[in-house]
Amino acid sequence: MTASVESPAAGSTARETFASLNPATGEEIARYPVHTAEEVGEAVARARVGAAWWSALSPGERKRRLGAWAGVIAREREALCRLMHEENGKPRDDAFLEVLLSLEQLTWAAGHAGRVLRRRRVSSGMAMANQAASVEYVPLGVVGVVGPWNYPMFTPMGSIGYALAAGNAVVFKPSEYTPGVGVWLADAFARANPDATSGVFEVVTGLGATGAALCASGVDKIAFTGSARTGRKVMAACAENLTPVLMECGGKDALIVADGADIKAAVDGTLWGAMANSGQTCVGIERVYVVKGLETAFLTELKSAAAKLKTGSAHPDRVYGPMTMPSQVDVVRRHVEDAVAKGATAVVGGVDSIKEPFIDPIVLVDAPEDSAAVCEETFGPTVTVRTVADVDEAVALANATPYGLAASVYAGGARRGIDIARRLRTGMVSVNAVIAYAGIPALPFGGVGESGFGRTHGADGLKEFTRAQSVTRKRFNAPLDPTTFNRSQSTMKFLDRYVATKFGRK
């Protein structure tokens, strides 16, 4: 990604642009405008108009229009997969999986928004029996989405699709490393809904300043995905206008291999969770804790399976591609060097595996818990493995991190795995699998601690982009009404007896 200023035509103003680059080759794919704060404000203003039109549609009509968008995406999936491969570097099949899961999420949100958000009656209670009470979840208005580069469609669509299904307009700022995907999605939405009022789904492109301008633009909510460090800056910018935020800030996810685990399945899950997408996965596996007695079989199988993984870009047998963001290579190198210097053993790969922009699989055994490879998010195709005395130690170490996004547990018996899962301080856990929760639209997605707060996906994800509106309606005059200056002493005495009888005998 590079920035420049185009030569202006006669009588025009220079336009700053930046290039989207192929991370495998460094070749320029396309150029995009760097939208200014003024232009971001104009996009938000258009979105205000679009929101008024879009929110007035029935849930069924929004479902139809979002379904039409899904249809365009599905029919033109090859072009989208090719673009994702070029901008992000991931293999075509992984790009296709991202499209598939995004479509599942989009159609779930569109199909369930009416039921989840509709007005429903609630009990008024004894003290307010003369009131009819109801609650409804109404759209916020305009939602700003700041998306990541590692999953340039699936991750932001967890906010974009749900915000639209809930009746909001969206202004999307894609990562400067994958701007084309964002522009493509907005174009597909416009072609699927040619009669829609402009502004329902806007895209602004640019660098960090463009994202900062969106945060300061007065939108009704910001959904951010990125590092905790950048997330703090986003929150600070949003605080100026008291703009609420949804934060997904990465993780340091652990996988526990407990007694009775299927070793081959645990190894397969470890490698997929750690190496897929070049390890550039917020819910990727970065730490493995193996209960004593299983470590030999696990490491033997892991080394054998890891040796078969091939990295590259253009060949169909390559299981993952280059590092998308060049600076992330230096992070991986620092973590590996630090771990080895502190006593870890690289049983697969090592520092020599880093062949920028590609990194071959790296497995580190017995990295100290205070090493960067264990403490910090690596975001590369590496994983640490440690033998522990028992599940109690595994859980303690898995929880000994400021992050709390997700985890995986491999154990004999579903009940045993779920019991371990419930002890983990994370927003999501897969038992005898990895990252399975991300593919189930009805499940909320999000974490705790340094991993952020708020939820995408599922009913929680729909409600995330709404505000609860409570409404009461007086049905009849209460014979005993304490909420008036005309109340009688007999009313208060009756209520005093009511409190003593109902609550005082507990």
C-alpha positions in Angstrom: 0.0 0.0 0.0 1.4 3.3 -1.1 0.0 6.8 -1.3 0.5 9.5 -3.9 -1.1 12.5 -5.5 -2.5 12.3 -9.0 -1.6 15.0 -11.4 -4.6 17.3 -11.7 -6.3 18.1 -14.9 -6.6 21.7 -16.0 -8.9 23.6 -13.6 -9.2 20.6 -11.2 -7.9 20.0 -7.7 -5.2 17.4 -7.0 -6.6 14.1 -5.7 -4.6 12.1 -3.2 -4.7 8.4 -3.9 -3.2 5.2 -2.6 -2.4 1.9 -4.3 -3.7 -1.6 -3.3 -0.7 -4.0 -3.7 -0.6 -7.7 -4.2 1.2 -8.9 -1.1 2.8 -11.9 -2.9 4.4 -9.8 -5.7 4.3 -6.2 -4.6 2.5 -5.4 -7.9 -0.1 -2.6 -8.0 -3.6 -3.9 -8.3 -5.6 -0.6 -8.4 -5.6 2.9 -7.0 -8.3 4.4 -4.7 -9.0 7.9 -3.5 -8.0 9.0 0.0 -11.2 10.5 1.2 -10.9 13.6 3.3 -12.8 14.4 6.5 -15.1 16.7 4.4 -15.8 13.8 2.0 -16.5 11.4 4.9 -18.9 14.0 6.3 -20.7 14.1 3.0 -20.9 10.3 2.9 -22.5 10.3 6.4 -24.9 13.0 5.3 -26.0 10.8 2.3 -26.3 7.9 4.7 -28.7 10.0 6.9 -31.0 10.3 3.9 -30.6 6.7 3.0 -31.3 5.6 6.6 -34.6 7.4 6.6 -35.7 5.5 3.5 -34.3 2.2 4.5 -35.6 2.1 8.0 -39.1 2.9 6.8 -39.1 -0.3 4.8 -40.7 -3.4 6.3 -38.4 -6.2 7.6 -39.7 -8.3 4.8 -38.8 -5.7 2.2 -35.3 -5.3 3.6 -35.0 -9.1 3.6 -35.9 -9.2 -0.1 -33.3 -6.5 -1.0 -30.5 -8.0 1.1 -31.4 -11.4 -0.6 -31.0 -9.7 -4.0 -27.5 -8.5 -2.8 -26.6 -12.0 -1.7 -27.7 -13.2 -5.1 -25.3 -10.9 -6.9 -22.5 -11.9 -4.6 -23.2 -15.6 -5.2 -23.4 -15.3 -9.0 -20.2 -13.2 -9.2 -18.3 -15.1 -6.5 -15.4 -15.9 -8.8 -14.6 -12.2 -9.4 -14.8 -11.5 -5.7 -12.6 -14.5 -4.8 -10.0 -13.4 -7.4 -10.0 -9.9 -5.9 -9.7 -11.2 -2.4 -6.8 -13.5 -3.5 -5.0 -10.6 -5.1 -5.5 -8.0 -2.3 -5.1 -10.3 0.7 -3.0 -13.2 -0.7 -5.2 -16.0 0.6 -5.7 -19.0 -1.7 -8.9 -19.0 -3.8 -10.5 -21.8 -1.8 -10.1 -19.8 1.4 -11.5 -16.7 -0.2 -14.5 -18.8 -1.3 -15.1 -20.0 2.2 -15.1 -16.4 3.3 -17.8 -15.6 0.7 -19.8 -18.7 1.7 -19.8 -17.8 5.4 -20.6 -14.2 4.7 -23.6 -15.2 2.7 -24.8 -17.4 5.5 -24.5 -14.6 8.0 -26.2 -12.1 5.7 -29.2 -14.2 4.9 -29.6 -15.2 8.6 -29.6 -11.6 9.7 -32.1 -10.6 7.0 -34.3 -13.5 7.7 -34.4 -13.1 11.5 -34.4 -9.4 12.0 -38.2 -9.0 11.9 -38.7 -11.6 14.7 -35.8 -10.6 16.9 -36.4 -6.8 16.8 -40.2 -6.6 16.6 -42.3 -5.0 19.3 -43.3 -7.5 22.0 -45.4 -7.2 25.2 -43.8 -7.6 28.6 -45.4 -8.1 32.0 -46.3 -4.9 33.8 -46.1 -6.4 37.3 -48.5 -6.0 40.2 -47.6 -2.4 41.0 -48.2 -1.2 37.5 -51.0 -3.6 36.5 -53.0 -0.8 34.8 -50.3 -0.3 32.2 -49.7 -2.2 29.0 -45.9 -2.5 28.5 -43.9 -3.3 25.4 -40.4 -3.1 24.0 -39.1 -2.8 20.5 -35.5 -2.6 19.1 -35.3 0.3 16.6 -32.5 1.3 14.3 -29.7 3.6 15.5 -29.6 5.5 12.2 -26.1 5.5 10.6 -23.5 2.9 11.5 -19.8 3.4 10.7 -17.8 0.2 10.1 -14.0 0.2 10.2 -12.9 -3.2 8.7 -9.7 -5.3 8.8 -7.6 -6.7 6.1 -7.2 -10.3 7.2 -10.9 -11.3 6.5 -11.9 -8.3 4.3 -15.4 -9.6 3.6 -16.4 -12.0 6.4 -15.4 -9.8 9.4 -16.9 -6.5 8.3 -20.0 -8.2 6.9 -20.7 -9.4 10.5 -21.4 -5.7 11.2 -22.5 -4.4 7.8 -25.1 -7.2 7.1 -26.5 -7.1 10.6 -26.7 -3.3 10.8 -28.5 -3.2 7.4 -30.9 -6.0 8.4 -31.7 -4.0 11.6 -32.7 -1.0 9.5 -29.6 1.2 9.6 -27.6 2.8 6.8 -23.9 1.9 6.8 -20.7 3.9 6.0 -17.8 1.4 5.5 -14.2 2.2 5.7 -12.3 -0.9 4.5 -8.6 -1.5 5.3 -6.2 0.3 3.1 -4.7 -3.1 2.3 -8.0 -4.5 0.9 -10.0 -1.5 -0.3 -11.1 -3.2 -3.4 -13.2 -5.7 -1.6 -15.2 -2.9 0.2 -15.8 -1.1 -3.1 -16.8 -4.3 -4.8 -19.4 -5.0 -2.1 -20.9 -1.5 -2.3 -21.1 -1.8 -6.1 -22.8 -5.2 -5.8 -25.4 -3.7 -3.4 -26.1 -0.9 -5.7 -26.6 -3.2 -8.7 -28.8 -5.5 -6.6 -31.0 -2.5 -5.6 -30.9 0.0 -8.4 -34.1 1.8 -7.2 -32.8 2.2 -3.6 -32.2 5.7 -2.3 -28.5 6.6 -2.4 -26.7 6.4 0.9 -27.9 3.1 2.3 -24.5 1.6 1.9 -21.6 4.0 1.5 -17.9 3.2 1.2 -15.0 5.6 2.0 -11.4 4.6 1.2 -8.2 5.9 2.6 -5.6 5.6 5.3 -5.8 6.0 9.1 -6.9 9.6 8.8 -10.0 8.6 6.9 -10.9 6.1 9.6 -10.4 8.7 12.2 -12.7 11.1 10.3 -15.4 8.5 10.3 -15.1 8.0 14.1 -15.4 11.8 14.5 -18.2 12.2 12.0 -21.1 11.9 14.4 -22.4 8.5 13.2 -24.6 6.7 15.6 -22.2 3.8 16.3 -18.8 2.6 15.2 -18.0 -1.1 14.7 -14.3 -1.5 14.8 -12.1 -4.6 14.1 -8.3 -4.3 14.7 -5.6 -4.2 17.3 -6.3 -3.2 20.9 -3.8 -0.3 20.5 -5.7 1.2 17.5 -9.0 0.3 19.3 -8.1 2.7 22.1 -7.5 5.5 19.6 -10.9 4.7 18.0 -12.6 4.9 21.4 -10.9 8.2 22.3 -12.1 9.7 19.0 -15.6 8.4 19.5 -15.7 9.7 23.1 -15.7 13.3 21.8 -19.3 12.8 20.5 -20.2 10.0 22.9 -20.5 7.7 19.9 -21.0 4.1 21.1 -18.5 1.5 19.9 -18.4 -2.2 19.2 -14.8 -3.4 19.5 -13.2 -6.6 18.2 -9.5 -6.4 19.1 -7.9 -9.7 18.4 -6.8 -12.5 20.7 -4.3 -15.0 21.9 -6.4 -18.1 21.7 -5.5 -21.3 23.4 -6.2 -24.9 22.5 -6.3 -27.5 25.3 -5.6 -31.2 24.6 -7.1 -33.1 27.5 -7.4 -36.8 28.5 -9.4 -38.9 25.9 -8.7 -36.4 23.1 -8.6 -37.6 19.5 -4.9 -36.8 18.9 -5.2 -36.7 15.1 -8.2 -34.4 15.3 -6.5 -32.2 17.8 -3.4 -31.9 15.5 -5.6 -31.1 12.5 -7.4 -28.4 14.5 -4.2 -27.0 15.8 -2.7 -26.6 12.3 -5.8 -25.2 10.7 -6.4 -22.8 13.6 -2.7 -21.7 13.7 -1.7 -21.7 10.1 -4.8 -21.0 8.0 -4.8 -17.5 6.4 -1.0 -17.4 7.2 -2.0 -17.3 10.9 -3.6 -13.9 10.4 -6.8 -14.8 12.2 -8.1 -13.0 15.3 -9.6 -16.3 16.5 -6.5 -18.3 15.4 -4.8 -20.8 17.7 -1.6 -19.4 19.1 -1.0 -21.5 22.2 -1.5 -25.2 22.8 -1.5 -26.8 26.3 -1.3 -30.6 26.2 -2.0 -32.7 29.4 1.0 -34.8 30.4 1.0 -38.2 28.9 -0.3 -37.0 25.5 2.6 -34.8 24.5 4.7 -37.4 22.7 1.9 -38.6 20.5 0.7 -35.1 19.9 4.1 -33.6 18.9 5.0 -36.6 16.8 1.7 -36.2 14.8 2.0 -32.4 14.7 5.6 -32.4 13.3 4.6 -34.9 10.6 1.5 -33.1 9.6 3.1 -29.6 9.6 5.9 -30.8 7.4 3.3 -31.5 4.6 2.0 -27.9 4.6 3.2 -25.8 1.6 3.1 -22.1 1.4 2.9 -20.0 -1.7 0.5 -18.0 -3.8 -0.3 -19.1 -7.3 -0.3 -22.9 -7.0 -3.4 -24.8 -6.0 -1.5 -27.1 -3.6 -0.4 -24.1 -1.4 -2.4 -24.1 1.8 -1.8 -20.5 2.7 -0.3 -17.4 1.1 1.9 -14.4 2.0 1.7 -12.1 5.0 -0.7 -9.4 3.9 0.8 -6.6 6.0 4.6 -6.4 5.5 5.3 -5.1 9.0 3.7 -8.2 10.5 6.7 -10.2 9.3 8.9 -8.3 11.8 6.5 -9.1 14.6 6.7 -12.9 13.8 10.5 -12.7 13.6 10.8 -10.9 16.9 8.5 -13.4 18.7 10.4 -16.4 17.4 13.8 -15.0 18.2 12.7 -14.0 21.7 11.2 -17.4 22.4 14.3 -19.3 21.3 16.6 -17.0 23.2 14.6 -17.7 26.3 14.8 -21.5 25.9 12.1 -22.6 23.5 12.8 -25.3 20.9 11.6 -24.9 17.3 10.5 -28.4 16.5 9.1 -27.3 13.1 10.7 -24.4 11.2 12.3 -21.5 13.0 13.7 -18.1 12.1 14.9 -19.5 8.8 11.2 -20.2 7.9 10.7 -16.5 7.5 11.1 -15.8 3.8 9.4 -12.5 3.3 6.6 -12.2 2.3 6.0 -15.9 3.0 6.5 -17.7 6.4 6.7 -21.5 6.6 5.0 -23.2 9.6 6.8 -22.7 12.9 6.1 -24.8 16.0 7.8 -23.7 19.3 7.9 -26.1 22.3 8.3 -25.0 25.9 8.3 -21.2 25.2 8.3 -19.5 28.5 5.0 -18.0 29.5 6.6 -14.5 29.7 8.0 -14.7 26.2 6.5 -12.5 23.5 5.4 -15.6 21.5 3.1 -16.5 24.4 2.1 -13.1 25.8 1.6 -11.0 22.7 -0.7 -11.6 19.6 1.7 -12.9 16.9 -0.7 -13.0 14.0 1.4 -15.3 11.9 1.8 -19.0 11.1 3.3 -19.9 14.4 2.1 -21.8 17.5 3.5 -22.6 20.9 3.1 -26.0 22.6 3.5 -26.7 26.3 3.0 -29.8 28.4 1.0 -29.3 31.6 0.4 -31.4 34.6 -3.4 -31.5 34.3 -6.5 -29.7 33.0 -6.4 -27.3 36.0 -3.0 -26.0 34.9 -4.1 -25.8 31.3 -7.1 -23.7 32.2 -5.1 -21.4 34.4 -2.5 -20.8 31.7 -5.1 -20.4 29.0 -6.8 -17.7 31.2 -3.5 -16.0 32.1 -3.8 -13.4 29.3 -5.4 -10.0 29.0 -7.1 -11.2 25.9 -10.3 -13.3 26.0 -11.6 -13.9 22.5 -12.0 -17.6 21.9 -10.5 -21.0 22.6 -10.7 -24.7 21.7 -10.9 -27.9 23.8 -10.2 -31.4 22.7 -11.3 -34.0 25.2 -12.9 -37.4 25.5 -16.7 -37.0 25.8 -18.8 -34.0 25.0 -19.7 -33.3 28.6 -16.0 -33.3 29.7 -15.2 -30.8 26.9 -18.0 -28.5 27.7 -17.1 -28.6 31.4 -13.6 -27.4 30.5 -15.0 -24.8 28.1 -17.1 -23.2 30.8 -14.0 -22.5 32.9 -12.3 -20.5 30.1 -12.5 -16.7 30.2 -13.4 -16.2 26.6 -16.4 -15.1 24.5 -16.4 -18.3 22.4 -15.2 -21.9 22.7 -15.2 -24.8 20.2 -15.1 -28.4 21.7 -13.4 -31.0 19.5 -13.1 -28.4 16.7 -11.6 -25.0 16.1 -13.4 -21.8 15.1 -16.7 -23.6 14.6 -18.7 -20.9 16.3 -17.8 -18.4 13.6 -19.7 -20.5 11.0 -23.0 -20.6 13.0 -25.0 -17.5 12.3 -27.2 -17.8 15.4 -24.2 -17.6 17.8 -22.9 -14.2 19.0 -19.3 -13.4 18.1 -17.0 -11.4 20.4 -14.7 -11.4 23.4 -13.8 -9.9 26.7 -10.8 -8.0 28.1 -8.3 -6.8 25.5 -10.3 -8.7 22.9 -13.0 -6.0 23.1 -16.7 -5.9 23.8 -20.0 -6.0 22.0 -21.2 -8.8 19.7 -21.7 -9.4 16.0 -23.8 -12.3 14.6 -26.9 -13.9 16.0 -29.7 -12.1 17.8 -27.2 -10.2 19.9 -25.6 -9.0 16.7 -28.9 -7.6 15.5 -29.6 -5.9 18.8 -26.1 -4.4 18.8 -27.2 -2.0 16.0 -30.4 -0.9 17.6 -31.7 0.9 20.7 -34.3 -0.6 22.9 -37.4 1.5 23.1 -39.8 0.9 26.0 -43.4 2.0 25.7 -46.2 1.9 28.2 -49.9 2.6 27.6 -52.4 3.3 30.4 -55.2 0.7 30.1 -57.5 1.9 32.9 -57.5 4.1 36.0 -55.9 2.3 38.9 -58.0 2.2 42.0 -54.9 2.9 44.0 -52.6 5.3 42.3 -49.5 6.5 44.3 -48.1 8.5 41.3 -50.2 11.6 41.9 -50.3 14.4 44.5 -53.9 13.4 45.1 -53.0 10.0 46.5 -54.6 9.0 49.8 -53.0 7.8 53.0 -55.1 4.6 52.6 -53.3 4.0 49.3 -49.9 4.3 50.9 -50.9 2.0 53.8 -52.1 -0.6 51.4 -48.8 -0.5 49.5 -46.9 -0.7 52.8 -48.7 -3.9 53.7 -48.1 -5.2 50.1 -44.3 -4.7 50.5 -44.3 -6.3 53.9 -46.3 -9.3 52.7 -44.5 -9.9 49.4 -40.9 -9.0 50.2 -40.6 -8.9 54.0 -41.0 -12.7 54.5 -38.2 -13.8 52.3 
